Amino acid sequence: MQKRHFLVLSGFVLASLILDTASAQTPLDPKLVYVQVTATQKDGRAVVGLAKENFKLYEDNVQQDIVFFSGENDPLSIGVLLDVGRSMRDEMKTVAFDGLMKGAGPNDRVLLADFTDLSLNDAVHQALQKLLETRNKRVLVLFTMRNNPGAYSFSKVKELLKDQDIQLYVIAIPPATGSSDADILREVSDLSGGAAFFPQSMRSLPAIYLRIGAQMRHQYVLGYRPTNTAGNGKWRKIKVTSDTREMKPRVTLNLQSRAGYYAPTVASARP
């Protein structure tokens, strides 16, 4: 039987589904760079059953040899940041949890962020930092109804996402959909390998949360040993493309992955 546990943890309310404490996370080789890839069709549905041969991976436009490939589902730590008034918080929490936890694994965890006294960018930054304290694959889902999210500087958020492997998904309901507002929210989510959604009404929320949950649980992990061995600490761009020529029926894929990583300055573990 599933057990729900609630506790306050430094800005997070933890609601875990705990069946087993054992972890089945992908073993990490410190010499490799790992990239989580979400593959979806045009309608947003996750694509399963892909093989290593269906992907090509580039670092700074140089193709890399994929030496590790996995389509298995690792345990998730999902942060949920609700940028709404207190009167709506319980309702929005229920909608988010119901969608994100459908099909949850035994070690998946949902953490509700509560940073009501902070600006939006600082709340996102602190929620990301708290997720770094968890061991599982990390995802933050932001829901906002703010009028002007584009008025905030997300520079610290961008740097943290560039330095750490955390995916950010954003859901923004009008009127938070001005061109500059949508651009900044889409930029920070794309940087992390996540996605941004701009529905026109609350009725779309259950379907969006279900889509995000399905995407998070049907990802591929690619590992490669960089051909650039310089330990200079510089930013390196990552690009993943698809090769579906041999697939029948042939499918057009939309791939999401983090934009890059900082090279280590010494011989240390890769991100």
VENRALIN-V238939 format. One record per backbone hydrogen bond with DSSP energy under -1.0 kcal/mol. CO is the residue of the C=O (numbers start at 0). NH is the residue of the N-H. If there is no record, write none. Layout:
BEGIN
CO_NH, CO_NH
END
This chain:
BEGIN
2_17, 4_15, 6_13, 8_11, 10_113, 11_8, 12_111, 14_109, 28_31, 29_269, 32_223, 34_221, 36_219, 37_255, 38_46, 39_253, 40_43, 44_40, 50_53, 51_54, 53_242, 55_240, 56_63, 57_238, 58_61, 61_58, 67_222, 69_220, 74_136, 75_108, 76_138, 77_110, 78_140, 79_112, 80_142, 81_83, 82_144, 84_87, 87_91, 88_92, 89_93, 90_94, 91_95, 92_96, 93_97, 94_98, 95_99, 96_100, 100_103, 104_107, 105_18, 107_16, 108_77, 109_14, 110_79, 111_12, 114_117, 118_122, 119_123, 120_124, 121_125, 122_126, 123_127, 124_128, 125_129, 126_130, 127_131, 129_132, 130_133, 136_76, 137_166, 138_78, 139_168, 140_80, 141_170, 142_82, 143_172, 147_150, 148_151, 153_157, 154_158, 155_159, 156_160, 157_161, 158_162, 159_163, 163_165, 166_139, 168_141, 169_196, 170_143, 172_175, 174_176, 177_181, 178_182, 179_183, 180_184, 181_185, 182_186, 183_187, 184_188, 185_189, 186_190, 188_193, 190_258, 194_169, 196_171, 200_203, 201_204, 203_207, 204_208, 205_209, 206_210, 207_211, 208_212, 209_213, 210_214, 211_215, 212_216, 219_36, 220_69, 221_34, 222_66, 222_67, 223_32, 229_231, 233_262, 235_260, 236_59, 238_57, 240_55, 243_246, 253_39, 255_37, 258_237, 260_235, 263_232, 265_267
END
